[in-house]
Amino acid sequence: MDVMKKVPVREQDAKIRATNFKEVCLGYNKQEAMEEATRCLNCKNAKCIVGCPVSIDIPKFIKEVSDGNIEEAAKTIGKSSALPAVCGRVCPQETQCEGKCIRGIKGEPISIGKLERFVADWSRENNIEPEAPKPSNGKKIAVIGSGPAGLTCAGDLAKEGYDVTIFEALHEPGGVLVYGIPEFRLPKDSVVKHEIDNVKKLGVKIETNVVIGKSTTIDDLMDEEGFDAVFIGSGAGLPKFMGIPGENANGVFSANEYLTRNNLMKAFQEGYETPILAGKKVAVVGGGNVAMDAARTALRLGAEVHIVYRRSEEELPARVEEVHHAKQEGIIFDLLTNPIEILVNENGWVSGMKCVKMELGEPDASGRRRPVEMKGSEFEMELDTVIMSLGTSPNPLISSTTDGLEVNKWQCIIADEEHGKTTKEGVYAGGDAVTGAATVILAMEAGKIGAKGIMEYLGNK
């Protein structure tokens, strides 16, 4: 075994997986996981823990894996994370734990994410139960949203004996884990549902189809229903558009709507009647993970798919692994290209897109080089579907129906980073509702911070 190199992870062949919605990455078996775990140097001042937003004791769990004690490894992870099977699949490990791994200086870092996924999957297959919570302390907490921030906050509070109810607007819990991330990256029934069930086993109640700001308000929850504190983890579900001509044509989707139809409402599955436009030639505008998800979904529904992004490959915000998988599957990347108009036929449907070529100028505020239009470089693409994947912002429904809850100019709720405390007493917030669209793990970190803030607040009260 070459200790400088990772134990490779098995994947579905690109040609086969491009036609199905089964998981792409097949993960390690026990032997592979134990072998990969022996590469860990078990550093004293482990940098990987510093790189993990929820501070999992990574060297300890990996040591347990290398010794074959998978249940102990699961307990170690469980102290810090309620969603290990999710994080093992969708965390950007390369910039977090693995990005700080000492092994990575001279060789390849330890596959921390794939090991976490193995431990979580093994625990599920072997029916390992989460540790029992502390006895009830009689304090009631409302959590708004059942995505990664809400689930994490609820789990941490329930472990400490709080009586927690999650209010979810959709008909199924999971937030972005069920409506946003596709089946081929994150299986819903086996992985997401199981981890939500583990949170319920801690005593957390989940009420679905409750839209806060419509069905009831935060003030009602606190004044009339007796909740001692509230955590808002309602995400960022409001899509952004470019504001170019033709954007209202039939056949233009936000990535949010396209993915929700497919993932939550199972448009890809036989026996479901959710309509979706499969499209023959699809352009996805944007370069983040959500753009890759939308593009790879459209491909599996049978389309030729182009990613249209105004910067170069170096600036693509998506994870390297996602870009690599998309290319393997045959998605075409039209980089340094920017749409200026969506072309519409006489029936009001998309017929194409007018674009211009870009070149990179000086760096802007984000540190990335700013794309500048090349004069006279206009060209047209023939298309029947356009998916806009330009990010999302929080829905203003909650903030506009809650007295004393302040937001910034992007409609994001203002909350301090240390405790998740908002401008309204007893109300805490975290995740995309505060930061705008970000990652699952950062939302989980915010959920942990909010739970800690709520415990301090009620402890001092």
C-alpha positions as CSV (number, residue, x, y, z in Angstrom):
1,M,0.0,0.0,0.0
2,D,1.3,3.5,-0.9
3,V,0.7,5.6,2.2
4,M,1.0,8.8,0.1
5,K,-2.1,7.9,-2.0
6,K,-5.7,7.5,-0.9
7,V,-7.4,4.2,-1.1
8,P,-9.5,4.8,-4.3
9,V,-13.3,4.9,-3.9
10,R,-15.6,2.9,-6.2
11,E,-18.0,4.7,-8.4
12,Q,-20.8,3.9,-10.9
13,D,-19.4,4.0,-14.5
14,A,-20.0,7.4,-16.0
15,K,-21.9,6.0,-19.1
16,I,-24.3,3.9,-17.0
17,R,-24.9,6.5,-14.3
18,A,-25.7,9.2,-16.8
19,T,-28.9,7.3,-17.5
20,N,-30.0,6.7,-13.9
21,F,-30.6,8.4,-10.5
22,K,-28.7,5.9,-8.4
23,E,-25.9,7.2,-6.2
24,V,-22.7,7.9,-8.2
25,C,-20.2,7.3,-5.5
26,L,-20.4,3.8,-3.9
27,G,-18.3,4.4,-0.8
28,Y,-15.8,2.2,1.0
29,N,-16.4,-1.3,2.4
30,K,-15.0,-2.1,5.8
31,Q,-11.6,-3.4,4.6
32,E,-11.1,-0.4,2.4
33,A,-12.1,2.0,5.2
34,M,-9.7,0.3,7.7
35,E,-6.9,0.5,5.2
36,E,-7.5,4.2,4.4
37,A,-7.7,4.9,8.2
38,T,-4.2,3.4,8.8
39,R,-2.8,6.3,6.7
40,C,-3.8,8.8,9.5
41,L,-0.8,10.2,11.4
42,N,-3.0,10.8,14.5
43,C,-1.6,14.3,14.9
44,K,-1.5,15.7,18.5
45,N,-2.7,19.2,17.5
46,A,-4.9,18.0,14.7
47,K,-5.5,20.7,12.1
48,C,-8.3,18.7,10.6
49,I,-10.5,19.4,13.7
50,V,-9.8,23.1,13.2
51,G,-11.0,22.7,9.6
52,C,-14.3,21.1,10.6
53,P,-17.1,23.6,11.2
54,V,-18.7,21.3,13.8
55,S,-15.4,20.2,15.4
56,I,-15.6,16.4,15.1
57,D,-12.8,14.6,16.9
58,I,-11.5,13.3,13.5
59,P,-8.2,11.6,14.6
60,K,-10.2,9.7,17.3
61,F,-12.9,8.4,15.0
62,I,-10.3,7.4,12.4
63,K,-8.2,5.6,15.0
64,E,-11.4,3.6,15.9
65,V,-12.0,2.8,12.2
66,S,-8.4,1.5,11.8
67,D,-8.8,-0.7,14.8
68,G,-12.1,-2.0,13.4
69,N,-14.3,-0.4,16.2
70,I,-16.9,1.1,13.9
71,E,-19.5,1.5,16.7
72,E,-17.1,3.6,18.8
73,A,-16.2,5.6,15.7
74,A,-19.9,6.3,15.2
75,K,-20.3,7.5,18.9
76,T,-17.3,9.8,18.5
77,I,-18.8,11.5,15.4
78,G,-22.3,11.5,17.0
79,K,-21.1,13.7,19.8
80,S,-20.6,16.5,17.3
81,S,-22.8,15.8,14.2
82,A,-26.4,14.7,13.8
83,L,-26.0,14.2,10.0
84,P,-22.8,12.2,9.3
85,A,-24.1,10.3,6.3
86,V,-25.2,13.6,4.7
87,C,-21.9,15.3,5.5
88,G,-19.8,12.4,4.3
89,R,-21.4,12.9,1.0
90,V,-21.9,16.6,0.4
91,C,-19.4,18.5,2.6
92,P,-16.6,20.4,0.7
93,Q,-14.0,18.4,2.6
94,E,-11.2,19.4,0.2
95,T,-11.4,23.0,1.6
96,Q,-12.1,22.0,5.2
97,C,-10.8,19.0,7.2
98,E,-9.0,17.4,4.2
99,G,-7.6,20.8,3.2
100,K,-5.8,21.0,6.5
101,C,-4.6,17.4,6.6
102,I,-0.8,17.1,7.2
103,R,-0.7,14.0,4.9
104,G,-1.8,16.3,2.1
105,I,1.4,18.3,2.2
106,K,3.5,15.6,0.5
107,G,0.9,13.3,-0.8
108,E,-2.9,12.9,-0.8
109,P,-4.9,13.9,2.4
110,I,-6.8,11.2,4.3
111,S,-10.3,10.6,2.8
112,I,-12.0,11.9,5.9
113,G,-15.3,12.5,4.2
114,K,-15.4,9.0,2.7
115,L,-14.5,7.5,6.1
116,E,-17.3,9.5,7.8
117,R,-19.7,8.3,5.2
118,F,-18.6,4.7,5.8
119,V,-19.1,4.9,9.6
120,A,-22.5,6.5,9.2
121,D,-23.7,3.9,6.6
122,W,-22.3,1.0,8.7
123,S,-24.2,2.4,11.7
124,R,-27.4,2.5,9.7
125,E,-27.0,-1.0,8.3
126,N,-26.3,-2.3,11.8
127,N,-29.1,-0.4,13.5
128,I,-26.9,1.5,15.9
129,E,-29.1,3.9,17.9
130,P,-28.2,7.4,18.9
131,E,-27.3,7.9,22.6
132,A,-30.3,8.7,24.8
133,P,-31.0,12.4,25.7
134,K,-30.8,13.8,29.2
135,P,-34.0,13.9,31.2
136,S,-36.5,16.7,30.3
137,N,-35.9,20.2,31.7
138,G,-39.4,21.5,30.9
139,K,-38.2,24.2,28.5
140,K,-40.0,24.4,25.1
141,I,-38.1,25.5,21.9
142,A,-39.5,26.1,18.4
143,V,-37.3,25.5,15.4
144,I,-38.4,26.9,12.1
145,G,-37.2,24.9,9.1
146,S,-36.1,21.2,9.0
147,G,-33.0,21.7,6.9
148,P,-29.4,21.2,8.1
149,A,-29.4,24.2,10.5
150,G,-32.8,23.4,12.0
151,L,-32.1,19.6,12.4
152,T,-28.7,20.3,14.0
153,C,-30.1,22.9,16.4
154,A,-33.0,20.7,17.4
155,G,-30.8,17.6,17.9
156,D,-28.3,19.5,20.1
157,L,-31.1,21.0,22.2
158,A,-33.0,17.6,22.5
159,K,-29.8,15.8,23.7
160,E,-29.7,18.3,26.6
161,G,-33.3,17.7,27.6
162,Y,-35.2,20.5,25.9
163,D,-38.7,19.9,24.4
164,V,-38.2,20.8,20.7
165,T,-40.8,21.1,17.9
166,I,-39.7,21.8,14.4
167,F,-42.1,23.6,12.0
168,E,-41.6,22.8,8.4
169,A,-43.3,24.6,5.5
170,L,-43.1,21.8,3.0
171,H,-44.9,18.4,3.2
172,E,-41.7,16.5,4.0
173,P,-38.9,17.3,6.4
174,G,-35.2,17.8,5.3
175,G,-35.2,21.2,3.7
176,V,-32.5,21.5,1.0
177,L,-31.4,17.9,1.7
178,V,-34.7,16.7,0.1
179,Y,-35.7,19.4,-2.3
180,G,-32.3,20.7,-3.5
181,I,-29.6,18.0,-3.6
182,P,-30.3,15.2,-6.2
183,E,-30.8,11.5,-5.4
184,F,-27.5,10.6,-7.2
185,R,-25.5,12.6,-4.7
186,L,-27.7,12.1,-1.6
187,P,-30.2,9.2,-1.6
188,K,-33.4,10.3,0.2
189,D,-35.0,7.2,1.6
190,S,-31.9,5.4,2.9
191,V,-29.8,8.4,3.9
192,V,-31.8,11.6,4.6
193,K,-34.9,9.9,6.0
194,H,-32.8,7.8,8.4
195,E,-30.8,10.7,9.8
196,I,-34.1,12.7,10.3
197,D,-35.5,9.6,12.1
198,N,-32.4,9.7,14.4
199,V,-33.2,13.3,15.3
200,K,-36.8,12.2,16.1
201,K,-35.5,9.4,18.3
202,L,-34.0,12.2,20.5
203,G,-37.6,13.3,21.1
204,V,-37.8,16.1,18.5
205,K,-41.3,16.6,17.1
206,I,-41.7,17.7,13.4
207,E,-44.8,19.4,12.2
208,T,-45.0,19.7,8.4
209,N,-47.1,22.0,6.2
210,V,-46.7,24.9,8.7
211,V,-45.7,28.2,7.0
212,I,-44.5,30.6,9.6
213,G,-45.8,34.0,8.6
214,K,-49.0,32.4,7.2
215,S,-50.2,29.5,9.4
216,T,-48.9,31.2,12.5
217,T,-46.2,33.7,13.5
218,I,-43.2,33.8,15.7
219,D,-44.9,36.2,18.1
220,D,-47.8,33.7,18.4
221,L,-45.4,30.8,19.2
222,M,-43.8,32.8,22.0
223,D,-46.8,34.7,23.4
224,E,-49.6,32.2,23.0
225,E,-48.1,28.7,22.6
226,G,-45.6,29.0,25.4
227,F,-42.3,28.5,23.5
228,D,-39.4,29.8,25.6
229,A,-37.1,30.5,22.6
230,V,-37.2,30.2,18.8
231,F,-34.5,29.2,16.3
232,I,-35.0,30.3,12.7
233,G,-33.3,28.0,10.1
234,S,-35.7,28.7,7.2
235,G,-33.0,28.8,4.5
236,A,-32.8,30.8,1.3
237,G,-35.5,29.7,-1.1
238,L,-36.0,32.8,-3.2
239,P,-34.3,32.4,-6.6
240,K,-32.4,35.2,-8.3
241,F,-32.7,36.0,-12.0
242,M,-30.5,38.0,-14.4
243,G,-33.2,40.5,-15.5
244,I,-32.5,40.0,-19.2
245,P,-35.1,40.1,-22.1
246,G,-37.0,36.8,-22.6
247,E,-36.5,35.6,-19.0
248,N,-40.3,35.1,-18.5
249,A,-40.6,32.7,-21.5
250,N,-42.0,29.2,-21.0
251,G,-39.1,26.8,-20.6
252,V,-37.1,29.1,-18.3
253,F,-36.7,27.7,-14.8
254,S,-34.9,28.6,-11.6
255,A,-32.6,25.8,-10.5
256,N,-34.6,25.7,-7.3
257,E,-37.9,25.0,-9.0
258,Y,-36.4,22.5,-11.4
259,L,-34.6,20.6,-8.6
260,T,-37.6,20.7,-6.3
261,R,-39.9,19.1,-8.9
262,N,-37.4,16.4,-9.5
263,N,-36.0,15.7,-6.0
264,L,-38.9,16.4,-3.6
265,M,-41.7,15.7,-6.0
266,K,-40.0,12.8,-7.8
267,A,-40.6,13.9,-11.3
268,F,-38.0,11.4,-12.5
269,Q,-39.7,8.4,-11.0
270,E,-42.4,6.2,-12.6
271,G,-45.7,6.5,-10.8
272,Y,-45.4,10.2,-10.0
273,E,-47.3,12.7,-12.0
274,T,-45.1,15.8,-11.3
275,P,-44.6,17.6,-14.6
276,I,-41.1,18.5,-15.6
277,L,-39.7,19.8,-18.9
278,A,-37.1,17.2,-19.9
279,G,-35.8,19.3,-22.8
280,K,-33.7,18.2,-25.7
281,K,-31.1,20.9,-25.4
282,V,-30.7,22.6,-22.0
283,A,-28.4,25.5,-20.8
284,V,-27.8,25.9,-17.1
285,V,-26.6,29.4,-16.3
286,G,-24.2,29.5,-13.4
287,G,-21.2,27.6,-12.0
288,G,-21.9,26.5,-8.4
289,N,-22.8,23.1,-7.0
290,V,-26.5,23.8,-7.6
291,A,-25.7,24.5,-11.3
292,M,-23.9,21.1,-11.5
293,D,-26.9,19.4,-9.7
294,A,-29.4,20.9,-12.2
295,A,-27.2,20.1,-15.2
296,R,-26.6,16.5,-14.2
297,T,-30.4,16.1,-13.5
298,A,-31.3,17.5,-17.0
299,L,-28.8,15.1,-18.5
300,R,-30.3,12.1,-16.7
301,L,-33.8,13.2,-18.0
302,G,-32.3,12.8,-21.5
303,A,-31.1,16.3,-22.6
304,E,-27.8,17.5,-24.2
305,V,-26.7,19.9,-21.4
306,H,-24.4,23.0,-21.5
307,I,-23.1,24.9,-18.4
308,V,-22.9,28.6,-19.3
309,Y,-20.6,30.5,-17.0
310,R,-19.1,33.9,-17.3
311,R,-15.7,33.2,-15.8
312,S,-13.1,30.5,-16.5
313,E,-12.8,27.0,-15.0
314,E,-10.4,28.2,-12.3
315,E,-13.2,30.4,-10.9
316,L,-16.0,27.8,-10.9
317,P,-17.4,27.9,-7.4
318,A,-18.6,24.3,-7.6
319,R,-16.6,21.5,-5.9
320,V,-13.8,20.0,-8.0
321,E,-15.5,16.5,-7.6
322,E,-18.8,17.8,-8.9
323,V,-17.2,19.4,-12.0
324,H,-15.2,16.3,-12.6
325,H,-18.3,14.1,-12.4
326,A,-20.3,16.4,-14.7
327,K,-17.5,16.3,-17.3
328,Q,-17.2,12.5,-17.1
329,E,-21.0,12.3,-17.7
330,G,-20.7,14.4,-20.9
331,I,-21.9,17.8,-19.8
332,I,-20.5,20.6,-22.1
333,F,-18.9,23.6,-20.4
334,D,-19.3,26.9,-22.2
335,L,-17.0,29.0,-20.1
336,L,-16.2,32.8,-20.4
337,T,-19.7,33.1,-21.8
338,N,-22.5,35.4,-20.6
339,P,-26.2,35.4,-21.7
340,I,-27.7,38.7,-22.8
341,E,-31.1,37.6,-24.1
342,I,-33.3,34.6,-24.1
343,L,-34.8,34.1,-27.6
344,V,-38.5,33.2,-27.7
345,N,-40.6,31.7,-30.5
346,E,-44.1,32.8,-31.6
347,N,-45.7,30.5,-29.0
348,G,-43.9,32.1,-26.1
349,W,-41.4,29.2,-25.6
350,V,-37.6,29.3,-25.4
351,S,-35.9,28.9,-28.8
352,G,-32.4,29.8,-27.9
353,M,-30.1,32.2,-26.0
354,K,-28.0,35.1,-27.2
355,C,-24.6,35.2,-25.5
356,V,-21.4,37.2,-25.5
357,K,-17.8,36.0,-25.0
358,M,-16.0,37.3,-21.9
359,E,-12.4,37.8,-20.9
360,L,-11.0,38.2,-17.4
361,G,-9.9,41.6,-16.2
362,E,-8.6,42.8,-12.8
363,P,-9.7,41.0,-9.6
364,D,-13.0,42.3,-8.0
365,A,-14.1,42.3,-4.3
366,S,-14.4,38.5,-4.2
367,G,-10.7,38.2,-5.2
368,R,-11.7,36.6,-8.5
369,R,-10.8,38.2,-11.8
370,R,-13.7,40.3,-13.1
371,P,-15.3,39.1,-16.4
372,V,-15.3,41.8,-19.1
373,E,-17.4,41.6,-22.3
374,M,-15.5,41.1,-25.6
375,K,-16.8,43.6,-28.2
376,G,-18.5,42.0,-31.3
377,S,-18.4,38.5,-29.8
378,E,-22.2,37.9,-29.9
379,F,-23.5,34.5,-30.9
380,E,-26.7,32.4,-30.5
381,M,-27.2,29.0,-29.0
382,E,-30.2,26.9,-30.0
383,L,-32.1,25.7,-26.9
384,D,-35.5,24.6,-25.7
385,T,-34.8,25.0,-21.9
386,V,-32.9,27.4,-19.7
387,I,-32.2,26.8,-16.0
388,M,-31.0,29.9,-14.1
389,S,-28.7,28.9,-11.2
390,L,-27.5,32.3,-9.9
391,G,-28.0,31.8,-6.2
392,T,-30.9,32.4,-3.8
393,S,-31.8,34.8,-1.0
394,P,-34.0,34.3,2.1
395,N,-37.8,34.6,1.6
396,P,-38.9,37.8,3.4
397,L,-42.1,36.2,4.8
398,I,-40.8,35.5,8.3
399,S,-39.0,38.8,8.8
400,S,-42.0,40.8,7.5
401,T,-44.4,39.2,9.9
402,T,-42.2,39.4,13.0
403,D,-42.0,42.6,15.1
404,G,-38.5,43.7,16.0
405,L,-36.6,41.2,13.8
406,E,-34.1,43.1,11.7
407,V,-32.7,42.1,8.3
408,N,-30.0,43.5,6.1
409,K,-30.4,44.9,2.5
410,W,-30.3,41.3,1.1
411,Q,-33.3,40.3,3.4
412,C,-30.9,38.2,5.5
413,I,-31.8,38.0,9.2
414,I,-29.2,39.9,11.3
415,A,-27.7,37.5,13.9
416,D,-24.4,37.6,15.8
417,E,-21.9,35.0,14.8
418,E,-21.0,33.9,18.4
419,H,-24.5,33.0,19.7
420,G,-26.9,33.3,16.7
421,K,-28.8,36.0,18.6
422,T,-31.1,38.2,16.5
423,T,-32.4,41.7,17.4
424,K,-35.6,40.1,19.0
425,E,-35.3,38.7,22.4
426,G,-35.4,34.9,22.7
427,V,-35.1,34.5,18.9
428,Y,-32.0,33.0,17.4
429,A,-31.2,32.3,13.7
430,G,-28.6,30.6,11.5
431,G,-27.8,29.0,8.2
432,D,-28.8,30.4,4.8
433,A,-31.6,32.6,6.3
434,V,-28.7,34.6,7.9
435,T,-25.8,34.2,5.4
436,G,-27.6,33.8,2.1
437,A,-27.0,30.5,0.2
438,A,-24.0,28.6,1.5
439,T,-23.1,25.0,2.4
440,V,-24.9,22.3,4.4
441,I,-22.0,22.1,6.9
442,L,-22.0,25.9,7.5
443,A,-25.7,25.7,8.2
444,M,-25.1,22.9,10.6
445,E,-22.4,24.9,12.4
446,A,-24.9,27.8,12.7
447,G,-27.4,25.3,14.1
448,K,-24.9,24.3,16.8
449,I,-24.1,27.9,17.6
450,G,-27.8,28.7,17.9
451,A,-28.5,25.8,20.2
452,K,-25.6,26.9,22.5
453,G,-26.9,30.5,22.4
454,I,-30.4,29.4,23.4
455,M,-29.1,27.2,26.2
456,E,-27.0,30.1,27.6
457,Y,-30.0,32.5,27.3
458,L,-32.4,30.2,29.1
459,G,-29.7,29.2,31.7
460,N,-29.2,32.9,32.6
461,K,-32.9,33.6,32.6
